[in-house]
Amino acid sequence: MDLSIIIVNYKTYNLTKQTIDSVVSTINNLNYEIIVVDNASCDGSLEKLEKDFNEFSNIYFIANENNDGFAVANNMGFKKAKGDYTLLLNSDVIVKENTIDESVNFIKNHKSIGILGCKVVLPDGKLDKACRRSFPTFEVSFYRMSGLSKLFPKSKRFNKYNLSYLDENGVYPLDCVVGAFMLIRSDILSKCNGLDESYFMYGEDIDLCYRVKEMGYEVYYFGKYEIIHFKGASGKNKRLLYEFHKSMEIFYNQHYKKQDSFIVNIITYFSIWFLYYVKLIILQFKSFF
């Protein structure tokens, strides 16, 4: 089998159905399967999805009794996957025509590539900046958090994180792509033991790219083809805000803490959790209006 597509559903029936419909209607030349892992939604969405797609012999559903996070759910799906390639696909995207076919064809023909991401656009047509990034080293993060990246959007030095000086329709290697659309060689994903389950949500995509590059494979941005990402459609809450910043700390501890100085460590931890509390206060304030 060419491809296994893993989609995690959590109380997003309409979005997940839309995503599956877009996959089914746009893949033309691949032998593929779709594995939907439900993260204990308990809202009837899994049952409705099973009913909607019960005539498709290549769409499977896994019911997770507990919501232990995005990484855990994807790993559950990967254990059942049979494809030579695995596509991690968010439940809040629409896949455009030829995107999956051409992405698989490209990675097949470039053996040095371990992970491939496509262009990701928001519903308003703007680029989802998270779809092409550099690793968040202390220097890269400083330029972003200080506002220098916004002041100098075309600077290779100051805007290294979001790489806004590069062509968003181009094709090139980079540090990491976003988990909303992440195409991986299945044998490499096996060697990585799947996604790191230390991450509940957020950060697992950056971590996987980091580990794959450490293995000697390239991570590529394939901007010729795209998906639409309804980013934030499931809303924001305190738990997700916490998990986002916690993932920053986990990634830093795993990959940069030992090589950075004690002072840099302290500044990094302070910055992560200072930002968290600022955003928490803003979220609380907005809840009153």
C-alpha contacts under 8 A as a table, 3 or more apart, distances in Angstrom:
res1	aa1	res2	aa2	distance
1	M	4	S	7.91
1	M	31	N	5.54
1	M	32	Y	6.21
1	M	82	K	6.34
1	M	83	G	4.71
1	M	84	D	6.31
2	D	30	L	6.19
2	D	31	N	5.28
2	D	32	Y	5.81
2	D	83	G	4.97
2	D	84	D	5.24
2	D	85	Y	6.23
3	L	30	L	7.25
3	L	31	N	6.56
3	L	32	Y	4.64
3	L	33	E	6.49
3	L	82	K	7.54
3	L	83	G	4.25
3	L	84	D	5.87
3	L	85	Y	4.85
3	L	86	T	5.72
3	L	87	L	7.20
4	S	32	Y	5.73
4	S	33	E	5.00
4	S	34	I	5.95
4	S	35	I	7.18
4	S	81	A	5.69
4	S	82	K	6.41
4	S	83	G	4.78
4	S	84	D	7.65
4	S	85	Y	6.31
4	S	86	T	4.83
4	S	87	L	6.18
5	I	32	Y	7.48
5	I	33	E	6.14
5	I	34	I	4.70
5	I	35	I	6.00
5	I	86	T	5.84
5	I	87	L	4.66
5	I	88	L	6.10
5	I	89	L	6.78
6	I	34	I	6.01
6	I	35	I	4.87
6	I	36	V	5.94
6	I	37	V	7.41
6	I	74	N	6.56
6	I	77	G	6.07
6	I	78	F	7.25
6	I	86	T	7.37
6	I	87	L	6.17
6	I	88	L	5.15
6	I	89	L	6.04
7	I	16	T	7.98
7	I	34	I	7.47
7	I	35	I	6.27
7	I	36	V	4.84
7	I	37	V	6.25
7	I	74	N	7.48
7	I	88	L	6.53
7	I	89	L	5.33
7	I	90	N	5.88
7	I	91	S	5.88
8	V	36	V	5.79
8	V	37	V	4.82
8	V	38	D	5.88
8	V	39	N	6.95
8	V	70	F	7.15
8	V	73	A	6.57
8	V	74	N	6.75
8	V	89	L	7.86
8	V	90	N	6.74
8	V	91	S	6.21
9	N	12	T	6.13
9	N	13	Y	7.49
9	N	16	T	6.49
9	N	36	V	6.83
9	N	37	V	6.05
9	N	38	D	4.71
9	N	39	N	6.13
9	N	41	S	7.53
9	N	46	L	7.87
9	N	91	S	6.14
10	Y	13	Y	7.93
10	Y	38	D	5.99
10	Y	39	N	5.33
10	Y	40	A	7.01
10	Y	41	S	5.09
11	K	41	S	5.07
11	K	42	C	7.69
11	K	43	D	6.33
11	K	45	S	6.21
12	T	15	L	5.38
12	T	16	T	5.82
12	T	45	S	7.01
12	T	91	S	7.37
12	T	92	D	7.98
12	T	234	S	7.30
13	Y	16	T	5.23
13	Y	17	K	6.01
13	Y	45	S	4.88
13	Y	46	L	7.45
13	Y	48	K	7.61
13	Y	49	L	7.07
14	N	17	K	5.25
14	N	18	Q	6.15
15	L	18	Q	5.04
15	L	19	T	6.20
15	L	91	S	6.08
15	L	92	D	5.22
15	L	93	V	7.48
16	T	19	T	5.01
16	T	20	I	6.23
16	T	91	S	4.64
16	T	92	D	6.29
17	K	20	I	5.18
17	K	21	D	6.04
17	K	49	L	6.76
18	Q	21	D	5.14
18	Q	22	S	6.21
18	Q	92	D	7.91
18	Q	93	V	7.73
18	Q	94	I	6.85
19	T	22	S	5.18
19	T	23	V	6.37
19	T	91	S	5.95
19	T	92	D	6.47
19	T	93	V	5.53
19	T	94	I	5.25
19	T	95	V	7.01
20	I	23	V	5.10
20	I	24	V	6.20
21	D	24	V	5.22
21	D	25	S	6.09
22	S	25	S	5.22
22	S	26	T	6.10
22	S	94	I	5.67
22	S	95	V	5.39
22	S	96	K	7.26
23	V	26	T	5.40
23	V	27	I	6.14
23	V	94	I	7.78
23	V	95	V	6.04
24	V	27	I	5.95
26	T	95	V	7.25
26	T	96	K	6.77
26	T	97	E	4.97
26	T	98	N	6.13
26	T	99	T	7.80
26	T	100	I	7.74
27	I	30	L	6.63
27	I	97	E	7.60
27	I	98	N	6.67
27	I	100	I	6.50
27	I	101	D	6.06
28	N	98	N	7.74
28	N	101	D	6.98
29	N	101	D	6.54
30	L	101	D	6.78
32	Y	58	N	7.13
32	Y	83	G	7.08
33	E	58	N	4.78
33	E	59	I	5.84
33	E	60	Y	7.76
33	E	83	G	7.74
34	I	58	N	6.28
34	I	59	I	4.69
34	I	60	Y	6.20
35	I	59	I	5.96
35	I	60	Y	4.88
35	I	61	F	5.88
35	I	62	I	7.42
35	I	77	G	6.10
35	I	81	A	7.61
36	V	59	I	7.55
36	V	60	Y	6.13
36	V	61	F	4.81
36	V	62	I	6.16
36	V	77	G	7.28
37	V	61	F	5.93
37	V	62	I	4.71
37	V	63	A	6.13
37	V	64	N	6.84
37	V	73	A	6.18
37	V	74	N	7.29
37	V	76	M	7.50
37	V	77	G	6.30
38	D	41	S	6.41
38	D	46	L	6.44
38	D	61	F	7.44
38	D	62	I	6.12
38	D	63	A	5.10
38	D	64	N	5.69
38	D	73	A	7.72
39	N	63	A	6.90
39	N	64	N	5.14
39	N	65	E	7.13
39	N	66	N	6.39
39	N	67	N	4.83
39	N	68	D	7.62
39	N	69	G	7.69
39	N	73	A	6.74
40	A	63	A	6.78
40	A	64	N	5.33
40	A	65	E	5.25
40	A	66	N	5.33
40	A	67	N	5.54
41	S	44	G	7.31
41	S	45	S	6.98
41	S	46	L	7.42
42	C	45	S	7.54
43	D	46	L	7.84
44	G	47	E	5.35
44	G	48	K	6.28
45	S	48	K	5.15
45	S	49	L	6.13
46	L	49	L	5.14
46	L	50	E	6.16
46	L	61	F	7.96
46	L	63	A	7.74
47	E	50	E	5.14
47	E	51	K	6.28
48	K	51	K	5.10
48	K	52	D	6.14
49	L	52	D	4.98
49	L	53	F	6.24
50	E	53	F	5.45
50	E	54	N	5.58
50	E	61	F	7.15
51	K	54	N	5.26
53	F	56	F	5.57
53	F	59	I	7.19
54	N	57	S	7.56
56	F	59	I	5.67
57	S	60	Y	7.74
62	I	77	G	7.52
64	N	67	N	6.91
64	N	73	A	7.53
67	N	73	A	7.97
68	D	72	V	6.13
68	D	73	A	7.33
68	D	200	F	6.81
69	G	72	V	5.51
69	G	73	A	6.36
69	G	197	E	7.77
69	G	199	Y	7.46
69	G	200	F	4.33
69	G	201	M	5.90
70	F	73	A	5.24
70	F	74	N	6.23
70	F	199	Y	7.90
70	F	200	F	5.92
70	F	201	M	5.35
71	A	74	N	5.23
71	A	75	N	6.18
71	A	195	L	5.44
71	A	196	D	6.47
71	A	197	E	5.28
71	A	199	Y	6.61
71	A	200	F	6.43
71	A	201	M	6.94
71	A	204	E	6.77
72	V	75	N	5.15
72	V	76	M	6.29
72	V	195	L	7.51
72	V	197	E	5.63
72	V	200	F	7.81
73	A	76	M	5.08
73	A	77	G	6.47
74	N	77	G	5.07
74	N	78	F	6.15
74	N	88	L	7.50
74	N	195	L	7.49
75	N	78	F	4.89
75	N	79	K	6.25
75	N	194	G	5.79
75	N	195	L	6.50
76	M	79	K	5.40
76	M	80	K	7.07
77	G	80	K	5.44
77	G	81	A	6.39
78	F	81	A	4.82
78	F	86	T	7.72
78	F	194	G	7.56
81	A	86	T	7.66
83	G	86	T	6.36
83	G	186	S	7.06
84	D	185	R	6.45
84	D	186	S	5.47
84	D	187	D	7.39
85	Y	104	V	7.76
85	Y	183	L	6.94
85	Y	184	I	5.69
85	Y	185	R	4.58
85	Y	186	S	4.80
86	T	183	L	5.77
86	T	184	I	5.24
86	T	185	R	6.27
86	T	186	S	5.54
87	L	181	F	6.80
87	L	182	M	5.56
87	L	183	L	4.35
87	L	184	I	6.27
88	L	179	G	6.46
88	L	180	A	6.81
88	L	181	F	5.74
88	L	182	M	5.10
88	L	183	L	6.41
89	L	93	V	7.77
89	L	179	G	6.96
89	L	180	A	5.13
89	L	181	F	4.85
89	L	182	M	6.71
90	N	93	V	6.06
90	N	179	G	7.24
90	N	180	A	4.57
90	N	181	F	6.75
92	D	229	H	6.11
92	D	230	F	5.44
92	D	231	K	7.07
92	D	233	A	7.27
93	V	180	A	7.58
93	V	227	I	6.52
93	V	228	I	5.36
93	V	229	H	4.48
93	V	230	F	5.95
94	I	227	I	5.59
94	I	228	I	5.04
94	I	229	H	6.68
95	V	99	T	6.73
95	V	100	I	7.71
95	V	226	E	7.01
95	V	227	I	4.58
95	V	228	I	6.55
96	K	99	T	5.75
96	K	225	Y	7.54
96	K	226	E	6.02
96	K	227	I	5.42
96	K	228	I	7.53
97	E	100	I	7.93
98	N	101	D	5.22
98	N	102	E	5.76
98	N	225	Y	7.35
99	T	102	E	5.50
99	T	103	S	5.97
99	T	118	C	7.73
99	T	225	Y	5.05
99	T	226	E	5.99
99	T	227	I	7.41
100	I	103	S	5.09
100	I	104	V	6.15
101	D	104	V	5.43
101	D	105	N	6.20
102	E	105	N	4.93
102	E	106	F	6.02
102	E	225	Y	7.80
103	S	106	F	5.13
103	S	107	I	6.32
103	S	116	L	7.39
103	S	118	C	7.53
103	S	183	L	7.79
103	S	222	F	7.35
103	S	225	Y	7.85
104	V	107	I	5.33
104	V	108	K	6.04
104	V	183	L	7.68
105	N	108	K	5.14
105	N	109	N	6.37
106	F	109	N	5.29
106	F	110	H	6.41
107	I	110	H	5.10
107	I	111	K	6.81
107	I	113	I	6.24
107	I	114	G	7.88
107	I	116	L	6.98
108	K	111	K	6.49
110	H	113	I	5.85
111	K	114	G	7.68
112	S	217	Y	5.51
112	S	218	E	5.90
113	I	116	L	7.08
113	I	217	Y	5.54
113	I	218	E	4.53
113	I	219	V	5.89
113	I	220	Y	6.74
114	G	184	I	5.84
114	G	185	R	5.83
114	G	188	I	6.91
114	G	212	V	6.63
114	G	213	K	7.97
114	G	217	Y	5.15
114	G	218	E	5.60
114	G	219	V	6.01
115	I	182	M	6.69
115	I	183	L	5.56
115	I	184	I	4.61
115	I	185	R	6.91
115	I	209	C	7.20
115	I	212	V	7.69
115	I	217	Y	7.99
115	I	218	E	6.84
115	I	219	V	4.83
115	I	220	Y	6.35
116	L	177	V	7.38
116	L	182	M	5.99
116	L	183	L	5.03
116	L	184	I	6.54
116	L	219	V	5.90
116	L	220	Y	4.86
116	L	221	Y	6.01
116	L	222	F	6.83
117	G	131	C	7.19
117	G	177	V	5.46
117	G	178	V	6.94
117	G	181	F	5.89
117	G	182	M	5.19
117	G	183	L	6.29
117	G	219	V	8.00
117	G	220	Y	6.31
117	G	221	Y	5.07
117	G	222	F	5.88
118	C	131	C	7.39
118	C	181	F	6.81
118	C	182	M	7.94
118	C	221	Y	5.79
118	C	222	F	4.59
118	C	223	G	5.33
118	C	224	K	7.42
118	C	225	Y	5.98
118	C	226	E	5.57
118	C	227	I	7.38
119	K	127	L	7.60
119	K	131	C	6.58
119	K	168	E	7.12
119	K	169	N	7.13
119	K	221	Y	7.37
119	K	222	F	6.43
119	K	223	G	4.55
119	K	224	K	7.04
119	K	225	Y	5.98
119	K	226	E	4.46
119	K	227	I	6.54
120	V	127	L	6.08
120	V	128	D	5.48
120	V	131	C	5.93
120	V	226	E	5.50
120	V	227	I	5.13
120	V	228	I	5.89
120	V	229	H	6.39
121	V	124	D	7.81
121	V	125	G	5.60
121	V	126	K	5.47
121	V	127	L	4.39
121	V	128	D	5.09
121	V	226	E	7.09
121	V	227	I	6.33
121	V	228	I	4.96
121	V	229	H	5.96
122	L	125	G	5.32
122	L	126	K	5.43
122	L	127	L	6.11
122	L	128	D	5.80
122	L	228	I	5.59
122	L	229	H	5.15
122	L	230	F	6.17
122	L	231	K	6.98
123	P	126	K	7.44
123	P	228	I	6.26
123	P	229	H	6.72
123	P	230	F	6.28
127	L	168	E	7.68
128	D	131	C	5.97
128	D	229	H	7.68
129	K	132	R	6.43
129	K	133	R	7.73
129	K	162	N	5.95
130	A	133	R	6.28
130	A	162	N	6.87
130	A	177	V	7.10
130	A	178	V	5.97
131	C	176	C	7.91
131	C	177	V	4.96
131	C	178	V	4.75
132	R	162	N	6.21
132	R	163	L	6.86
132	R	174	L	7.28
132	R	175	D	7.83
132	R	176	C	6.14
132	R	177	V	4.95
132	R	178	V	7.01
132	R	221	Y	6.68
133	R	160	K	7.49
133	R	161	Y	5.11
133	R	162	N	4.84
133	R	163	L	6.23
133	R	174	L	6.99
133	R	175	D	6.14
133	R	176	C	5.35
133	R	177	V	6.30
134	S	140	V	7.87
134	S	160	K	6.20
134	S	161	Y	4.68
134	S	162	N	6.79
134	S	163	L	7.38
134	S	174	L	6.64
134	S	175	D	4.80
134	S	176	C	6.10
135	F	140	V	7.66
135	F	161	Y	6.91
135	F	175	D	5.94
135	F	176	C	6.90
135	F	206	I	7.28
135	F	210	Y	7.80
136	P	139	E	7.85
136	P	140	V	5.65
136	P	141	S	5.38
136	P	161	Y	6.82
137	T	140	V	5.20
137	T	141	S	5.94
137	T	256	Y	7.44
138	F	141	S	5.20
138	F	142	F	6.01
138	F	264	V	7.59
138	F	268	T	7.31
139	E	142	F	5.11
139	E	143	Y	6.45
140	V	143	Y	5.45
140	V	144	R	6.50
140	V	158	F	7.39
140	V	159	N	7.80
140	V	160	K	6.34
140	V	161	Y	5.96
141	S	144	R	5.10
141	S	145	M	5.99
141	S	161	Y	7.32
142	F	145	M	5.19
142	F	146	S	5.77
143	Y	146	S	5.35
143	Y	147	G	6.41
143	Y	148	L	5.23
143	Y	149	S	5.74
143	Y	158	F	5.47
143	Y	159	N	7.15
144	R	147	G	5.52
144	R	148	L	6.22
144	R	149	S	5.19
144	R	150	K	7.59
144	R	158	F	7.36
144	R	159	N	7.08
144	R	161	Y	7.12
145	M	148	L	7.73
146	S	149	S	7.76
147	G	150	K	5.39
147	G	151	L	6.43
148	L	151	L	4.96
148	L	152	F	6.06
148	L	158	F	5.98
148	L	159	N	7.66
149	S	152	F	5.27
149	S	153	P	5.49
149	S	155	S	7.59
149	S	158	F	4.92
149	S	159	N	4.56
149	S	160	K	7.95
150	K	153	P	5.30
150	K	159	N	7.64
152	F	155	S	5.40
152	F	158	F	6.55
152	F	159	N	7.01
153	P	158	F	7.53
153	P	159	N	5.85
153	P	164	S	6.14
153	P	165	Y	6.72
154	K	159	N	6.80
154	K	164	S	6.19
154	K	165	Y	4.44
155	S	158	F	5.37
155	S	159	N	5.57
155	S	160	K	7.73
155	S	165	Y	6.51
156	K	159	N	5.67
156	K	160	K	5.70
156	K	163	L	7.35
156	K	165	Y	6.55
157	R	160	K	5.74
159	N	162	N	6.05
159	N	163	L	5.71
159	N	164	S	6.51
159	N	165	Y	7.44
160	K	163	L	4.94
160	K	164	S	7.73
163	L	166	L	5.82
164	S	167	D	7.63
164	S	168	E	7.79
166	L	170	G	7.62
167	D	170	G	5.11
168	E	223	G	5.99
169	N	222	F	7.65
169	N	223	G	4.20
169	N	224	K	5.31
169	N	225	Y	7.95
170	G	221	Y	7.59
170	G	222	F	6.64
170	G	223	G	4.91
170	G	224	K	6.39
171	V	220	Y	7.22
171	V	221	Y	5.53
171	V	222	F	4.75
171	V	223	G	5.58
171	V	224	K	7.12
172	Y	220	Y	5.68
172	Y	221	Y	5.49
172	Y	222	F	6.99
173	P	218	E	6.55
173	P	219	V	5.64
173	P	220	Y	4.29
173	P	221	Y	6.10
174	L	218	E	7.78
174	L	219	V	5.88
174	L	220	Y	5.91
174	L	221	Y	6.88
175	D	209	C	6.88
175	D	210	Y	7.26
175	D	213	K	7.87
175	D	219	V	6.22
176	C	205	D	7.67
176	C	206	I	5.88
176	C	209	C	5.41
176	C	210	Y	7.39
176	C	219	V	6.29
176	C	220	Y	7.76
177	V	182	M	7.01
177	V	205	D	7.31
177	V	206	I	7.28
177	V	209	C	7.49
177	V	219	V	7.57
177	V	220	Y	7.67
177	V	221	Y	6.93
178	V	181	F	6.27
178	V	182	M	6.49
178	V	205	D	6.13
178	V	206	I	7.46
179	G	182	M	5.19
179	G	204	E	7.93
179	G	205	D	5.18
180	A	229	H	7.69
184	I	188	I	7.26
184	I	189	L	6.73
185	R	188	I	5.40
185	R	189	L	6.42
186	S	189	L	4.98
186	S	190	S	6.17
187	D	190	S	5.06
187	D	191	K	6.36
188	I	191	K	5.02
188	I	192	C	6.30
188	I	212	V	7.51
189	L	192	C	5.03
189	L	193	N	6.25
189	L	194	G	5.23
189	L	195	L	7.91
190	S	193	N	4.93
190	S	194	G	5.91
191	K	194	G	7.63
192	C	195	L	7.34
192	C	208	L	7.79
192	C	211	R	7.36
192	C	212	V	7.58
193	N	196	D	7.79
195	L	204	E	6.22
195	L	205	D	7.72
195	L	208	L	6.38
196	D	199	Y	6.27
196	D	204	E	6.16
196	D	207	D	7.51
196	D	208	L	7.48
197	E	200	F	6.66
197	E	204	E	7.86
198	S	250	I	7.68
199	Y	202	Y	6.69
199	Y	203	G	6.54
199	Y	204	E	5.80
199	Y	243	E	7.95
199	Y	247	S	5.96
199	Y	250	I	7.56
200	F	243	E	6.68
200	F	247	S	7.84
201	M	204	E	7.10
201	M	240	L	7.56
201	M	243	E	6.21
201	M	244	F	6.90
201	M	247	S	7.47
202	Y	205	D	7.18
202	Y	243	E	7.09
202	Y	244	F	5.62
202	Y	247	S	6.15
203	G	206	I	5.28
203	G	207	D	6.18
203	G	244	F	7.44
203	G	247	S	5.30
203	G	248	M	6.77
203	G	251	F	7.02
204	E	207	D	5.03
204	E	208	L	6.08
204	E	247	S	7.85
205	D	208	L	5.18
205	D	209	C	6.29
206	I	209	C	5.19
206	I	210	Y	6.19
207	D	210	Y	5.04
207	D	211	R	6.28
207	D	251	F	6.66
208	L	211	R	5.17
208	L	212	V	6.09
209	C	212	V	5.13
209	C	213	K	6.13
209	C	219	V	6.79
210	Y	213	K	5.29
210	Y	214	E	6.25
211	R	214	E	4.96
211	R	215	M	6.40
212	V	215	M	5.09
212	V	216	G	6.83
212	V	217	Y	5.91
212	V	218	E	7.52
212	V	219	V	7.83
213	K	216	G	5.14
213	K	217	Y	5.02
213	K	218	E	5.84
213	K	219	V	6.94
214	E	217	Y	7.36
222	F	225	Y	6.69
223	G	226	E	6.83
230	F	233	A	5.59
232	G	235	G	5.22
232	G	236	K	6.86
236	K	240	L	6.49
236	K	241	L	7.23
237	N	240	L	5.53
237	N	241	L	6.27
237	N	283	L	7.97
238	K	241	L	5.05
238	K	242	Y	6.11
238	K	280	L	7.03
238	K	283	L	7.96
239	R	242	Y	5.16
239	R	243	E	6.16
240	L	243	E	5.00
240	L	244	F	6.05
241	L	244	F	5.25
241	L	245	H	6.63
241	L	276	Y	7.19
241	L	279	K	7.95
241	L	280	L	7.46
242	Y	245	H	5.44
242	Y	246	K	6.00
242	Y	276	Y	7.00
243	E	246	K	4.86
243	E	247	S	5.97
244	F	247	S	5.30
244	F	248	M	6.73
245	H	248	M	5.07
245	H	249	E	6.59
245	H	272	I	6.26
245	H	273	W	7.03
245	H	276	Y	6.37
246	K	249	E	5.14
246	K	250	I	6.28
247	S	250	I	4.99
247	S	251	F	6.08
248	M	251	F	5.28
248	M	252	Y	6.15
248	M	272	I	7.16
249	E	252	Y	5.14
249	E	253	N	6.07
249	E	269	Y	7.03
249	E	272	I	7.23
250	I	253	N	5.15
250	I	254	Q	6.15
251	F	254	Q	5.19
251	F	255	H	6.10
251	F	256	Y	7.79
252	Y	255	H	5.44
252	Y	256	Y	5.08
252	Y	257	K	5.83
253	N	256	Y	6.04
253	N	257	K	4.91
253	N	258	K	7.67
254	Q	257	K	6.87
255	H	258	K	7.54
256	Y	259	Q	5.46
256	Y	260	D	6.08
257	K	260	D	5.42
257	K	261	S	7.79
257	K	265	N	6.31
258	K	261	S	7.68
260	D	264	V	6.05
260	D	265	N	6.54
261	S	264	V	5.20
261	S	265	N	6.25
262	F	265	N	5.03
262	F	266	I	6.33
263	I	266	I	5.19
263	I	267	I	6.24
264	V	267	I	5.09
264	V	268	T	5.99
265	N	268	T	5.13
265	N	269	Y	6.24
266	I	269	Y	5.31
266	I	270	F	6.08
267	I	270	F	5.16
267	I	271	S	6.01
268	T	271	S	5.16
268	T	272	I	6.21
269	Y	272	I	5.27
269	Y	273	W	6.36
270	F	273	W	5.51
270	F	274	F	5.75
271	S	274	F	5.09
271	S	275	L	6.05
272	I	275	L	5.46
272	I	276	Y	6.36
273	W	276	Y	4.76
273	W	277	Y	6.26
274	F	277	Y	5.38
274	F	278	V	6.27
275	L	278	V	5.10
275	L	279	K	6.12
276	Y	279	K	5.26
276	Y	280	L	6.04
277	Y	280	L	4.83
277	Y	281	I	6.13
278	V	281	I	5.26
278	V	282	I	6.37
279	K	282	I	4.99
279	K	283	L	6.04
280	L	283	L	5.01
280	L	284	Q	6.13
281	I	284	Q	5.05
281	I	285	F	6.07
282	I	285	F	4.99
282	I	286	K	6.16
283	L	286	K	5.19
283	L	287	S	6.31
284	Q	287	S	5.17
284	Q	288	F	7.06
285	F	288	F	5.68
285	F	289	F	7.50
286	K	289	F	5.47
